[in-house]
Amino acid sequence: MAAITNKHAGETCIICEKQKRSGIHICEQLICDSCQKHIIETDVSDIKYRYILKKLSKLSLTLKDAVESRHSS
Ligand SMILES: [Zn+2]
């Protein structure tokens, strides 16, 4: 599963696309602490939620690639 925290400097959050030093990793993609909070607090009917989901769709593509590469090797 994803690492809880990341202390490495200079990674780009896939949601806000800012350089962040901490957050969670999902499929080697960073979601920063503030974006995690944002996701939790955003109502599903909110337009911002759709924006976040669109960003997260990148993750599912990455996940698919990771799974497929694991199967082929
Ligand atoms: Zn972020």
N, CA, C, O and the ligand as a Tripos MOL2 file, in Angstrom:
@<TRIPOS>MOLECULE
protein
  293   291    74     0     0
PROTEIN
NO_CHARGES

@<TRIPOS>ATOM
      1 N           0.8330   -1.2110    0.0000 N.3       1 MET1
      2 CA          0.0000    0.0000    0.0000 C.3       1 MET1
      3 C           0.8630    1.2540    0.0000 C.2       1 MET1
      4 O           2.0900    1.1790    0.0650 O.2       1 MET1
      5 N           0.2210    2.3810   -0.0720 N.am      2 ALA2
      6 CA          0.9110    3.6650   -0.1320 C.3       2 ALA2
      7 C           1.6480    3.9650    1.1650 C.2       2 ALA2
      8 O           1.2090    3.5950    2.2540 O.2       2 ALA2
      9 N           2.7480    4.6260    1.0230 N.am      3 ALA3
     10 CA          3.4670    5.1160    2.1860 C.3       3 ALA3
     11 C           2.6590    6.2270    2.8440 C.2       3 ALA3
     12 O           1.9870    7.0080    2.1700 O.2       3 ALA3
     13 N           2.7340    6.2830    4.1380 N.am      4 ILE4
     14 CA          1.9520    7.2920    4.8670 C.3       4 ILE4
     15 C           2.5250    8.7000    4.6610 C.2       4 ILE4
     16 O           1.8000    9.6550    4.3830 O.2       4 ILE4
     17 N           3.8270    8.7890    4.8050 N.am      5 THR5
     18 CA          4.4470   10.1070    4.6560 C.3       5 THR5
     19 C           5.6350   10.0250    3.7220 C.2       5 THR5
     20 O           6.2080    8.9590    3.4970 O.2       5 THR5
     21 N           5.9800   11.1470    3.2010 N.am      6 ASN6
     22 CA          7.1240   11.2430    2.3290 C.3       6 ASN6
     23 C           7.9630   12.4370    2.7510 C.2       6 ASN6
     24 O           7.4730   13.5650    2.7850 O.2       6 ASN6
     25 N           9.1970   12.1940    3.0660 N.am      7 LYS7
     26 CA         10.0590   13.2780    3.5310 C.3       7 LYS7
     27 C          11.0200   13.7620    2.4550 C.2       7 LYS7
     28 O          11.8220   14.6620    2.7030 O.2       7 LYS7
     29 N          10.9510   13.1950    1.3020 N.am      8 HIS8
     30 CA         11.8190   13.6400    0.2230 C.3       8 HIS8
     31 C          11.3720   14.9960   -0.3110 C.2       8 HIS8
     32 O          10.1790   15.2840   -0.4090 O.2       8 HIS8
     33 N          12.3340   15.8000   -0.6450 N.am      9 ALA9
     34 CA         12.0360   17.1410   -1.1330 C.3       9 ALA9
     35 C          11.7170   17.1250   -2.6250 C.2       9 ALA9
     36 O          12.1670   16.2560   -3.3720 O.2       9 ALA9
     37 N          10.9380   18.0990   -3.0250 N.am     10 GLY10
     38 CA         10.7760   18.3960   -4.4300 C.3      10 GLY10
     39 C           9.9870   17.4110   -5.2440 C.2      10 GLY10
     40 O          10.3870   17.0700   -6.3570 O.2      10 GLY10
     41 N           8.8640   16.9390   -4.7160 N.am     11 GLU11
     42 CA          7.9720   16.1330   -5.5310 C.3      11 GLU11
     43 C           6.7170   16.9190   -5.8500 C.2      11 GLU11
     44 O           6.2800   17.7650   -5.0700 O.2      11 GLU11
     45 N           6.1520   16.6310   -6.9960 N.am     12 THR12
     46 CA          4.9990   17.3910   -7.4360 C.3      12 THR12
     47 C           3.7120   16.6490   -7.1130 C.2      12 THR12
     48 O           3.5200   15.4980   -7.5070 O.2      12 THR12
     49 N           2.8430   17.3300   -6.3910 N.am     13 CYS13
     50 CA          1.5280   16.7840   -6.0830 C.3      13 CYS13
     51 C           0.7160   16.6840   -7.3700 C.2      13 CYS13
     52 O           0.6860   17.6300   -8.1570 O.2      13 CYS13
     53 N           0.0620   15.5520   -7.5890 N.am     14 ILE14
     54 CA         -0.7000   15.4030   -8.8350 C.3      14 ILE14
     55 C          -1.9850   16.2120   -8.8440 C.2      14 ILE14
     56 O          -2.5660   16.4370   -9.9050 O.2      14 ILE14
     57 N          -2.4380   16.6520   -7.6730 N.am     15 ILE15
     58 CA         -3.6860   17.4260   -7.6140 C.3      15 ILE15
     59 C          -3.4280   18.9130   -7.8450 C.2      15 ILE15
     60 O          -3.9760   19.5140   -8.7690 O.2      15 ILE15
     61 N          -2.5850   19.4940   -6.9920 N.am     16 CYS16
     62 CA         -2.3470   20.9450   -7.0750 C.3      16 CYS16
     63 C          -1.1320   21.2730   -7.9390 C.2      16 CYS16
     64 O          -0.8990   22.4330   -8.2790 O.2      16 CYS16
     65 N          -0.3620   20.2480   -8.2890 N.am     17 GLU17
     66 CA          0.8200   20.4070   -9.1430 C.3      17 GLU17
     67 C           1.8560   21.3550   -8.5520 C.2      17 GLU17
     68 O           2.6000   22.0190   -9.2740 O.2      17 GLU17
     69 N           1.8870   21.4020   -7.2240 N.am     18 LYS18
     70 CA          2.9040   22.1780   -6.5370 C.3      18 LYS18
     71 C           3.9400   21.2440   -5.9440 C.2      18 LYS18
     72 O           3.6680   20.0760   -5.6660 O.2      18 LYS18
     73 N           5.1280   21.7830   -5.7580 N.am     19 GLN19
     74 CA          6.1950   21.0080   -5.1400 C.3      19 GLN19
     75 C           5.9150   20.8820   -3.6500 C.2      19 GLN19
     76 O           5.7780   21.8790   -2.9400 O.2      19 GLN19
     77 N           5.8350   19.6550   -3.1960 N.am     20 LYS20
     78 CA          5.5130   19.3940   -1.7940 C.3      20 LYS20
     79 C           6.5160   18.4230   -1.2090 C.2      20 LYS20
     80 O           7.1160   17.6080   -1.9100 O.2      20 LYS20
     81 N           6.6770   18.5350    0.0870 N.am     21 ARG21
     82 CA          7.6380   17.6770    0.7720 C.3      21 ARG21
     83 C           6.9810   16.5550    1.5530 C.2      21 ARG21
     84 O           7.6640   15.6230    1.9780 O.2      21 ARG21
     85 N           5.7000   16.6210    1.7500 N.am     22 SER22
     86 CA          5.0390   15.5300    2.4530 C.3      22 SER22
     87 C           3.6560   15.2740    1.8800 C.2      22 SER22
     88 O           3.0220   16.1420    1.2810 O.2      22 SER22
     89 N           3.2200   14.0350    2.0940 N.am     23 GLY23
     90 CA          1.9370   13.6370    1.5590 C.3      23 GLY23
     91 C           1.9230   12.1250    1.4670 C.2      23 GLY23
     92 O           2.8150   11.4620    1.9970 O.2      23 GLY23
     93 N           0.9240   11.5730    0.8010 N.am     24 ILE24
     94 CA          0.9160   10.1340    0.5890 C.3      24 ILE24
     95 C           1.2970    9.8330   -0.8450 C.2      24 ILE24
     96 O           1.0990   10.6340   -1.7580 O.2      24 ILE24
     97 N           1.8510    8.6470   -1.0020 N.am     25 HIS25
     98 CA          2.1720    8.1520   -2.3290 C.3      25 HIS25
     99 C           1.1790    7.0750   -2.7200 C.2      25 HIS25
    100 O           0.9530    6.1180   -1.9800 O.2      25 HIS25
    101 N           0.5980    7.2430   -3.8770 N.am     26 ILE26
    102 CA         -0.2350    6.1940   -4.4450 C.3      26 ILE26
    103 C           0.3200    5.9280   -5.8330 C.2      26 ILE26
    104 O           0.3460    6.8220   -6.6800 O.2      26 ILE26
    105 N           0.7590    4.7110   -6.0650 N.am     27 CYS27
    106 CA          1.3810    4.3790   -7.3480 C.3      27 CYS27
    107 C           2.4860    5.3570   -7.7160 C.2      27 CYS27
    108 O           2.5830    5.8010   -8.8600 O.2      27 CYS27
    109 N           3.3160    5.6870   -6.7360 N.am     28 GLU28
    110 CA          4.4510    6.5830   -6.9420 C.3      28 GLU28
    111 C           4.0480    7.9980   -7.3160 C.2      28 GLU28
    112 O           4.8810    8.7890   -7.7590 O.2      28 GLU28
    113 N           2.7720    8.3190   -7.1380 N.am     29 GLN29
    114 CA          2.3110    9.6760   -7.3630 C.3      29 GLN29
    115 C           2.0510   10.3070   -6.0020 C.2      29 GLN29
    116 O           1.5290    9.6540   -5.0980 O.2      29 GLN29
    117 N           2.4110   11.5610   -5.8600 N.am     30 LEU30
    118 CA          2.2210   12.2400   -4.5910 C.3      30 LEU30
    119 C           0.8950   12.9710   -4.5300 C.2      30 LEU30
    120 O           0.5080   13.6900   -5.4510 O.2      30 LEU30
    121 N           0.2060   12.7640   -3.4070 N.am     31 ILE31
    122 CA         -0.9340   13.6210   -3.0740 C.3      31 ILE31
    123 C          -0.5680   14.3040   -1.7630 C.2      31 ILE31
    124 O          -0.4040   13.6400   -0.7390 O.2      31 ILE31
    125 N          -0.4390   15.6280   -1.7920 N.am     32 CYS32
    126 CA          0.0600   16.3510   -0.6290 C.3      32 CYS32
    127 C          -0.9730   16.3910    0.4970 C.2      32 CYS32
    128 O          -2.1560   16.1180    0.2970 O.2      32 CYS32
    129 N          -0.4870   16.7380    1.6710 N.am     33 ASP33
    130 CA         -1.3520   16.7740    2.8470 C.3      33 ASP33
    131 C          -2.5630   17.6860    2.6550 C.2      33 ASP33
    132 O          -3.6850   17.3320    3.0190 O.2      33 ASP33
    133 N          -2.3210   18.8630    2.0790 N.am     34 SER34
    134 CA         -3.4340   19.8000    1.9310 C.3      34 SER34
    135 C          -4.4730   19.2920    0.9280 C.2      34 SER34
    136 O          -5.6690   19.5210    1.1030 O.2      34 SER34
    137 N          -4.0200   18.6070   -0.1150 N.am     35 CYS35
    138 CA         -4.9640   18.0470   -1.0790 C.3      35 CYS35
    139 C          -5.7460   16.8710   -0.4980 C.2      35 CYS35
    140 O          -6.9280   16.6950   -0.7960 O.2      35 CYS35
    141 N          -5.0860   16.0750    0.3260 N.am     36 GLN36
    142 CA         -5.8070   14.9930    1.0070 C.3      36 GLN36
    143 C          -6.9520   15.5510    1.8330 C.2      36 GLN36
    144 O          -8.0770   15.0520    1.8070 O.2      36 GLN36
    145 N          -6.6210   16.6100    2.5710 N.am     37 LYS37
    146 CA         -7.6050   17.2760    3.4180 C.3      37 LYS37
    147 C          -8.7340   17.8260    2.5470 C.2      37 LYS37
    148 O          -9.9140   17.7240    2.8820 O.2      37 LYS37
    149 N          -8.3380   18.4030    1.4400 N.am     38 HIS38
    150 CA         -9.2740   18.9910    0.4960 C.3      38 HIS38
    151 C         -10.2490   17.9290   -0.0360 C.2      38 HIS38
    152 O         -11.4550   18.1620   -0.1140 O.2      38 HIS38
    153 N          -9.7080   16.7690   -0.3970 N.am     39 ILE39
    154 CA        -10.5280   15.6850   -0.9150 C.3      39 ILE39
    155 C         -11.5560   15.2430    0.1280 C.2      39 ILE39
    156 O         -12.7320   15.0390   -0.1710 O.2      39 ILE39
    157 N         -11.0710   15.1050    1.3540 N.am     40 ILE40
    158 CA        -11.9490   14.6650    2.4440 C.3      40 ILE40
    159 C         -13.0660   15.6680    2.7120 C.2      40 ILE40
    160 O         -14.2100   15.3010    2.9820 O.2      40 ILE40
    161 N         -12.6970   16.9540    2.6290 N.am     41 GLU41
    162 CA        -13.6530   18.0070    2.9860 C.3      41 GLU41
    163 C         -14.5840   18.4040    1.8460 C.2      41 GLU41
    164 O         -15.6210   19.0280    2.0720 O.2      41 GLU41
    165 N         -14.2130   18.0440    0.6300 N.am     42 THR42
    166 CA        -15.0170   18.4640   -0.5140 C.3      42 THR42
    167 C         -16.2620   17.5960   -0.6540 C.2      42 THR42
    168 O         -16.1840   16.3680   -0.6610 O.2      42 THR42
    169 N         -17.3960   18.2510   -0.7650 N.am     43 ASP43
    170 CA        -18.6440   17.5360   -0.9580 C.3      43 ASP43
    171 C         -18.6870   16.9530   -2.3790 C.2      43 ASP43
    172 O         -18.2140   17.5820   -3.3250 O.2      43 ASP43
    173 N         -19.2470   15.7660   -2.5200 N.am     44 VAL44
    174 CA        -19.2890   15.1140   -3.8400 C.3      44 VAL44
    175 C         -20.0890   15.9000   -4.8720 C.2      44 VAL44
    176 O         -19.9000   15.7120   -6.0740 O.2      44 VAL44
    177 N         -20.9810   16.7810   -4.4150 N.am     45 SER45
    178 CA        -21.7660   17.5930   -5.3430 C.3      45 SER45
    179 C         -21.0210   18.8580   -5.7760 C.2      45 SER45
    180 O         -21.4530   19.5790   -6.6760 O.2      45 SER45
    181 N         -19.9040   19.1020   -5.1180 N.am     46 ASP46
    182 CA        -19.1140   20.2920   -5.4200 C.3      46 ASP46
    183 C         -18.3850   20.1290   -6.7530 C.2      46 ASP46
    184 O         -17.8580   19.0570   -7.0510 O.2      46 ASP46
    185 N         -18.3570   21.1880   -7.5460 N.am     47 ILE47
    186 CA        -17.6460   21.1560   -8.8320 C.3      47 ILE47
    187 C         -16.1660   20.8260   -8.6620 C.2      47 ILE47
    188 O         -15.5540   20.2030   -9.5290 O.2      47 ILE47
    189 N         -15.6030   21.2480   -7.5430 N.am     48 LYS48
    190 CA        -14.1870   20.9760   -7.2780 C.3      48 LYS48
    191 C         -13.9200   19.4840   -7.1590 C.2      48 LYS48
    192 O         -12.8340   19.0090   -7.4910 O.2      48 LYS48
    193 N         -14.9080   18.7580   -6.6890 N.am     49 TYR49
    194 CA        -14.7630   17.3150   -6.5490 C.3      49 TYR49
    195 C         -14.5460   16.6550   -7.9050 C.2      49 TYR49
    196 O         -13.7630   15.7150   -8.0430 O.2      49 TYR49
    197 N         -15.2560   17.1690   -8.8950 N.am     50 ARG50
    198 CA        -15.0820   16.6580  -10.2730 C.3      50 ARG50
    199 C         -13.6720   16.9320  -10.7770 C.2      50 ARG50
    200 O         -13.0590   16.1040  -11.4510 O.2      50 ARG50
    201 N         -13.1730   18.1170  -10.4320 N.am     51 TYR51
    202 CA        -11.8040   18.4770  -10.8030 C.3      51 TYR51
    203 C         -10.8100   17.5180  -10.1550 C.2      51 TYR51
    204 O          -9.8670   17.0560  -10.7960 O.2      51 TYR51
    205 N         -11.0310   17.2330   -8.9000 N.am     52 ILE52
    206 CA        -10.1480   16.3080   -8.1790 C.3      52 ILE52
    207 C         -10.2290   14.9050   -8.7960 C.2      52 ILE52
    208 O          -9.2120   14.2410   -8.9920 O.2      52 ILE52
    209 N         -11.4370   14.4760   -9.0910 N.am     53 LEU53
    210 CA        -11.6020   13.1490   -9.7010 C.3      53 LEU53
    211 C         -10.8810   13.0520  -11.0420 C.2      53 LEU53
    212 O         -10.2990   12.0220  -11.3830 O.2      53 LEU53
    213 N         -10.9360   14.1460  -11.7890 N.am     54 LYS54
    214 CA        -10.2570   14.1770  -13.0800 C.3      54 LYS54
    215 C          -8.7480   14.0160  -12.8800 C.2      54 LYS54
    216 O          -8.0760   13.2940  -13.6160 O.2      54 LYS54
    217 N          -8.2420   14.7130  -11.8590 N.am     55 LYS55
    218 CA         -6.8330   14.5710  -11.5270 C.3      55 LYS55
    219 C          -6.5080   13.1360  -11.1060 C.2      55 LYS55
    220 O          -5.4910   12.5660  -11.4990 O.2      55 LYS55
    221 N          -7.3910   12.5840  -10.3080 N.am     56 LEU56
    222 CA         -7.1570   11.2320   -9.8080 C.3      56 LEU56
    223 C          -7.2610   10.1830  -10.9070 C.2      56 LEU56
    224 O          -6.7300    9.0820  -10.7640 O.2      56 LEU56
    225 N          -7.9340   10.5090  -11.9900 N.am     57 SER57
    226 CA         -8.0270    9.5520  -13.0940 C.3      57 SER57
    227 C          -6.6550    9.2580  -13.6770 C.2      57 SER57
    228 O          -6.4330    8.1870  -14.2420 O.2      57 SER57
    229 N          -5.7360   10.2010  -13.5410 N.am     58 LYS58
    230 CA         -4.3370    9.9520  -13.9110 C.3      58 LYS58
    231 C          -3.7610    8.7870  -13.1190 C.2      58 LYS58
    232 O          -2.9880    7.9700  -13.6210 O.2      58 LYS58
    233 N          -4.1770    8.7500  -11.8560 N.am     59 LEU59
    234 CA         -3.6930    7.7040  -10.9600 C.3      59 LEU59
    235 C          -4.1830    6.3450  -11.3920 C.2      59 LEU59
    236 O          -3.4200    5.3790  -11.3900 O.2      59 LEU59
    237 N          -5.4340    6.2580  -11.7600 N.am     60 SER60
    238 CA         -5.9600    4.9550  -12.1530 C.3      60 SER60
    239 C          -5.2860    4.4550  -13.4220 C.2      60 SER60
    240 O          -5.1030    3.2500  -13.5970 O.2      60 SER60
    241 N          -4.9200    5.3650  -14.2970 N.am     61 LEU61
    242 CA         -4.1430    4.9770  -15.4740 C.3      61 LEU61
    243 C          -2.7730    4.4440  -15.0710 C.2      61 LEU61
    244 O          -2.2930    3.4440  -15.6040 O.2      61 LEU61
    245 N          -2.1590    5.1330  -14.1210 N.am     62 THR62
    246 CA         -0.8560    4.6980  -13.6200 C.3      62 THR62
    247 C          -0.9670    3.3430  -12.9540 C.2      62 THR62
    248 O          -0.1060    2.4780  -13.1140 O.2      62 THR62
    249 N          -2.0310    3.1780  -12.2110 N.am     63 LEU63
    250 CA         -2.2720    1.9130  -11.5220 C.3      63 LEU63
    251 C          -2.4490    0.7840  -12.5290 C.2      63 LEU63
    252 O          -1.9090   -0.3080  -12.3510 O.2      63 LEU63
    253 N          -3.1940    1.0470  -13.5670 N.am     64 LYS64
    254 CA         -3.4200    0.0690  -14.6220 C.3      64 LYS64
    255 C          -2.0910   -0.3490  -15.2650 C.2      64 LYS64
    256 O          -1.8330   -1.5340  -15.4750 O.2      64 LYS64
    257 N          -1.2630    0.6440  -15.5680 N.am     65 ASP65
    258 CA          0.0570    0.3660  -16.1270 C.3      65 ASP65
    259 C           0.9000   -0.4900  -15.1940 C.2      65 ASP65
    260 O           1.5710   -1.4270  -15.6270 O.2      65 ASP65
    261 N           0.8570   -0.1600  -13.9120 N.am     66 ALA66
    262 CA          1.6360   -0.8850  -12.9200 C.3      66 ALA66
    263 C           1.1900   -2.3450  -12.8270 C.2      66 ALA66
    264 O           2.0150   -3.2540  -12.7380 O.2      66 ALA66
    265 N          -0.1020   -2.5480  -12.8490 N.am     67 VAL67
    266 CA         -0.6500   -3.9000  -12.7710 C.3      67 VAL67
    267 C          -0.3010   -4.6990  -14.0200 C.2      67 VAL67
    268 O           0.0860   -5.8650  -13.9370 O.2      67 VAL67
    269 N          -0.4410   -4.0640  -15.1690 N.am     68 GLU68
    270 CA         -0.1460   -4.7480  -16.4280 C.3      68 GLU68
    271 C           1.3320   -5.1030  -16.5680 C.2      68 GLU68
    272 O           1.6810   -6.1830  -17.0420 O.2      68 GLU68
    273 N           2.1890   -4.1810  -16.1490 N.am     69 SER69
    274 CA          3.6220   -4.4700  -16.2290 C.3      69 SER69
    275 C           4.0230   -5.5930  -15.2750 C.2      69 SER69
    276 O           4.9310   -6.3760  -15.5540 O.2      69 SER69
    277 N           3.3230   -5.6500  -14.1440 N.am     70 ARG70
    278 CA          3.5850   -6.7300  -13.1850 C.3      70 ARG70
    279 C           3.1800   -8.0810  -13.7830 C.2      70 ARG70
    280 O           3.8560   -9.0910  -13.5840 O.2      70 ARG70
    281 N           2.0710   -8.0790  -14.5170 N.am     71 HIS71
    282 CA          1.6110   -9.3280  -15.1240 C.3      71 HIS71
    283 C           2.5370   -9.8120  -16.2430 C.2      71 HIS71
    284 O           2.7300  -11.0140  -16.4280 O.2      71 HIS71
    285 N           3.1020   -8.8590  -16.9800 N.am     72 SER72
    286 CA          3.9260   -9.2360  -18.1220 C.3      72 SER72
    287 C           5.3410   -9.6610  -17.7270 C.2      72 SER72
    288 O           6.0450  -10.2810  -18.5240 O.2      72 SER72
    289 N           5.7580   -9.3360  -16.5190 N.am     73 SER73
    290 CA          7.1180   -9.6860  -16.1280 C.3      73 SER73
    291 C           7.1700  -10.9250  -15.2560 C.2      73 SER73
    292 O           8.2510  -11.3460  -14.8450 O.2      73 SER73
    293 ZN         -1.5320   19.0570   -3.5190 Zn       74 ZN74
@<TRIPOS>BOND
     1     1     2 1
     2     2     3 1
     3     3     4 2
     4     3     5 am
     5     5     6 1
     6     6     7 1
     7     7     8 2
     8     7     9 am
     9     9    10 1
    10    10    11 1
    11    11    12 2
    12    11    13 am
    13    13    14 1
    14    14    15 1
    15    15    16 2
    16    15    17 am
    17    17    18 1
    18    18    19 1
    19    19    20 2
    20    19    21 am
    21    21    22 1
    22    22    23 1
    23    23    24 2
    24    23    25 am
    25    25    26 1
    26    26    27 1
    27    27    28 2
    28    27    29 am
    29    29    30 1
    30    30    31 1
    31    31    32 2
    32    31    33 am
    33    33    34 1
    34    34    35 1
    35    35    36 2
    36    35    37 am
    37    37    38 1
    38    38    39 1
    39    39    40 2
    40    39    41 am
    41    41    42 1
    42    42    43 1
    43    43    44 2
    44    43    45 am
    45    45    46 1
    46    46    47 1
    47    47    48 2
    48    47    49 am
    49    49    50 1
    50    50    51 1
    51    51    52 2
    52    51    53 am
    53    53    54 1
    54    54    55 1
    55    55    56 2
    56    55    57 am
    57    57    58 1
    58    58    59 1
    59    59    60 2
    60    59    61 am
    61    61    62 1
    62    62    63 1
    63    63    64 2
    64    63    65 am
    65    65    66 1
    66    66    67 1
    67    67    68 2
    68    67    69 am
    69    69    70 1
    70    70    71 1
    71    71    72 2
    72    71    73 am
    73    73    74 1
    74    74    75 1
    75    75    76 2
    76    75    77 am
    77    77    78 1
    78    78    79 1
    79    79    80 2
    80    79    81 am
    81    81    82 1
    82    82    83 1
    83    83    84 2
    84    83    85 am
    85    85    86 1
    86    86    87 1
    87    87    88 2
    88    87    89 am
    89    89    90 1
    90    90    91 1
    91    91    92 2
    92    91    93 am
    93    93    94 1
    94    94    95 1
    95    95    96 2
    96    95    97 am
    97    97    98 1
    98    98    99 1
    99    99   100 2
   100    99   101 am
   101   101   102 1
   102   102   103 1
   103   103   104 2
   104   103   105 am
   105   105   106 1
   106   106   107 1
   107   107   108 2
   108   107   109 am
   109   109   110 1
   110   110   111 1
   111   111   112 2
   112   111   113 am
   113   113   114 1
   114   114   115 1
   115   115   116 2
   116   115   117 am
   117   117   118 1
   118   118   119 1
   119   119   120 2
   120   119   121 am
   121   121   122 1
   122   122   123 1
   123   123   124 2
   124   123   125 am
   125   125   126 1
   126   126   127 1
   127   127   128 2
   128   127   129 am
   129   129   130 1
   130   130   131 1
   131   131   132 2
   132   131   133 am
   133   133   134 1
   134   134   135 1
   135   135   136 2
   136   135   137 am
   137   137   138 1
   138   138   139 1
   139   139   140 2
   140   139   141 am
   141   141   142 1
   142   142   143 1
   143   143   144 2
   144   143   145 am
   145   145   146 1
   146   146   147 1
   147   147   148 2
   148   147   149 am
   149   149   150 1
   150   150   151 1
   151   151   152 2
   152   151   153 am
   153   153   154 1
   154   154   155 1
   155   155   156 2
   156   155   157 am
   157   157   158 1
   158   158   159 1
   159   159   160 2
   160   159   161 am
   161   161   162 1
   162   162   163 1
   163   163   164 2
   164   163   165 am
   165   165   166 1
   166   166   167 1
   167   167   168 2
   168   167   169 am
   169   169   170 1
   170   170   171 1
   171   171   172 2
   172   171   173 am
   173   173   174 1
   174   174   175 1
   175   175   176 2
   176   175   177 am
   177   177   178 1
   178   178   179 1
   179   179   180 2
   180   179   181 am
   181   181   182 1
   182   182   183 1
   183   183   184 2
   184   183   185 am
   185   185   186 1
   186   186   187 1
   187   187   188 2
   188   187   189 am
   189   189   190 1
   190   190   191 1
   191   191   192 2
   192   191   193 am
   193   193   194 1
   194   194   195 1
   195   195   196 2
   196   195   197 am
   197   197   198 1
   198   198   199 1
   199   199   200 2
   200   199   201 am
   201   201   202 1
   202   202   203 1
   203   203   204 2
   204   203   205 am
   205   205   206 1
   206   206   207 1
   207   207   208 2
   208   207   209 am
   209   209   210 1
   210   210   211 1
   211   211   212 2
   212   211   213 am
   213   213   214 1
   214   214   215 1
   215   215   216 2
   216   215   217 am
   217   217   218 1
   218   218   219 1
   219   219   220 2
   220   219   221 am
   221   221   222 1
   222   222   223 1
   223   223   224 2
   224   223   225 am
   225   225   226 1
   226   226   227 1
   227   227   228 2
   228   227   229 am
   229   229   230 1
   230   230   231 1
   231   231   232 2
   232   231   233 am
   233   233   234 1
   234   234   235 1
   235   235   236 2
   236   235   237 am
   237   237   238 1
   238   238   239 1
   239   239   240 2
   240   239   241 am
   241   241   242 1
   242   242   243 1
   243   243   244 2
   244   243   245 am
   245   245   246 1
   246   246   247 1
   247   247   248 2
   248   247   249 am
   249   249   250 1
   250   250   251 1
   251   251   252 2
   252   251   253 am
   253   253   254 1
   254   254   255 1
   255   255   256 2
   256   255   257 am
   257   257   258 1
   258   258   259 1
   259   259   260 2
   260   259   261 am
   261   261   262 1
   262   262   263 1
   263   263   264 2
   264   263   265 am
   265   265   266 1
   266   266   267 1
   267   267   268 2
   268   267   269 am
   269   269   270 1
   270   270   271 1
   271   271   272 2
   272   271   273 am
   273   273   274 1
   274   274   275 1
   275   275   276 2
   276   275   277 am
   277   277   278 1
   278   278   279 1
   279   279   280 2
   280   279   281 am
   281   281   282 1
   282   282   283 1
   283   283   284 2
   284   283   285 am
   285   285   286 1
   286   286   287 1
   287   287   288 2
   288   287   289 am
   289   289   290 1
   290   290   291 1
   291   291   292 2
@<TRIPOS>SUBSTRUCTURE
     1 MET1         2 RESIDUE 1 A MET
     2 ALA2         6 RESIDUE 1 A ALA
     3 ALA3        10 RESIDUE 1 A ALA
     4 ILE4        14 RESIDUE 1 A ILE
     5 THR5        18 RESIDUE 1 A THR
     6 ASN6        22 RESIDUE 1 A ASN
     7 LYS7        26 RESIDUE 1 A LYS
     8 HIS8        30 RESIDUE 1 A HIS
     9 ALA9        34 RESIDUE 1 A ALA
    10 GLY10       38 RESIDUE 1 A GLY
    11 GLU11       42 RESIDUE 1 A GLU
    12 THR12       46 RESIDUE 1 A THR
    13 CYS13       50 RESIDUE 1 A CYS
    14 ILE14       54 RESIDUE 1 A ILE
    15 ILE15       58 RESIDUE 1 A ILE
    16 CYS16       62 RESIDUE 1 A CYS
    17 GLU17       66 RESIDUE 1 A GLU
    18 LYS18       70 RESIDUE 1 A LYS
    19 GLN19       74 RESIDUE 1 A GLN
    20 LYS20       78 RESIDUE 1 A LYS
    21 ARG21       82 RESIDUE 1 A ARG
    22 SER22       86 RESIDUE 1 A SER
    23 GLY23       90 RESIDUE 1 A GLY
    24 ILE24       94 RESIDUE 1 A ILE
    25 HIS25       98 RESIDUE 1 A HIS
    26 ILE26      102 RESIDUE 1 A ILE
    27 CYS27      106 RESIDUE 1 A CYS
    28 GLU28      110 RESIDUE 1 A GLU
    29 GLN29      114 RESIDUE 1 A GLN
    30 LEU30      118 RESIDUE 1 A LEU
    31 ILE31      122 RESIDUE 1 A ILE
    32 CYS32      126 RESIDUE 1 A CYS
    33 ASP33      130 RESIDUE 1 A ASP
    34 SER34      134 RESIDUE 1 A SER
    35 CYS35      138 RESIDUE 1 A CYS
    36 GLN36      142 RESIDUE 1 A GLN
    37 LYS37      146 RESIDUE 1 A LYS
    38 HIS38      150 RESIDUE 1 A HIS
    39 ILE39      154 RESIDUE 1 A ILE
    40 ILE40      158 RESIDUE 1 A ILE
    41 GLU41      162 RESIDUE 1 A GLU
    42 THR42      166 RESIDUE 1 A THR
    43 ASP43      170 RESIDUE 1 A ASP
    44 VAL44      174 RESIDUE 1 A VAL
    45 SER45      178 RESIDUE 1 A SER
    46 ASP46      182 RESIDUE 1 A ASP
    47 ILE47      186 RESIDUE 1 A ILE
    48 LYS48      190 RESIDUE 1 A LYS
    49 TYR49      194 RESIDUE 1 A TYR
    50 ARG50      198 RESIDUE 1 A ARG
    51 TYR51      202 RESIDUE 1 A TYR
    52 ILE52      206 RESIDUE 1 A ILE
    53 LEU53      210 RESIDUE 1 A LEU
    54 LYS54      214 RESIDUE 1 A LYS
    55 LYS55      218 RESIDUE 1 A LYS
    56 LEU56      222 RESIDUE 1 A LEU
    57 SER57      226 RESIDUE 1 A SER
    58 LYS58      230 RESIDUE 1 A LYS
    59 LEU59      234 RESIDUE 1 A LEU
    60 SER60      238 RESIDUE 1 A SER
    61 LEU61      242 RESIDUE 1 A LEU
    62 THR62      246 RESIDUE 1 A THR
    63 LEU63      250 RESIDUE 1 A LEU
    64 LYS64      254 RESIDUE 1 A LYS
    65 ASP65      258 RESIDUE 1 A ASP
    66 ALA66      262 RESIDUE 1 A ALA
    67 VAL67      266 RESIDUE 1 A VAL
    68 GLU68      270 RESIDUE 1 A GLU
    69 SER69      274 RESIDUE 1 A SER
    70 ARG70      278 RESIDUE 1 A ARG
    71 HIS71      282 RESIDUE 1 A HIS
    72 SER72      286 RESIDUE 1 A SER
    73 SER73      290 RESIDUE 1 A SER
    74 ZN74       293 GROUP 0 **** ****
